[in-house]
Amino acid sequence: MRVTTFVVFWRFIGAAGIGAGVGAAVAGLIAVLTGRAFAPASPWLTALPVLIVFGALVGIAVARLTRFWLLPAIARRRLLWGTLAGAVVVPLAIAIGQLGNLLAVGMLLMLVGAVTTTVVWVRWFRATHPAPGARTYAARPRQVHRTR
């Protein structure tokens, strides 16, 4: 696949979205650990089985769509790992709605996750796709002086 500006932009957005999702999952984990997700009026617990199935489907889709640019070295059992990650991350990310007055903490965690994954992705992209005409600073081969 040829790398165009359009493709790079969507991969950048995808990396930010994956990071925001992981940040939301961490915030949802806080909601679960503090017990806010298990409140009597909370619909999260009753929707949990559906969220797990939905998360597994989302994980398969993300693993399939990002196979060439998100962790390309992990090719073995990629769909299985994507399914497991989606089944865990999506329900926890939905639990962020149960944080109540701690929602600002959840948004901060989402921002940190998005920035972290985009920085890591941009560094990887620049390392693997040098700009046309850019200087590369490779070590010069050592010259051997031969004498007669």
Secondary structure, 3 states (H helix, E strand, C coil): CCCCHHHHHHHHHHHHHHHHHHHHHHHHHHHHHCCHHHCCCCCHHHHHHHHHHHHHHHHHHHHHHCCCCCCCCCCCCHHHHHHHHHHHHHHHHHHHHHCHHHHHHHHHHHHHHHHHHHHHHHHHHHHHCCCCCCCCCCCCCCCCCCCC
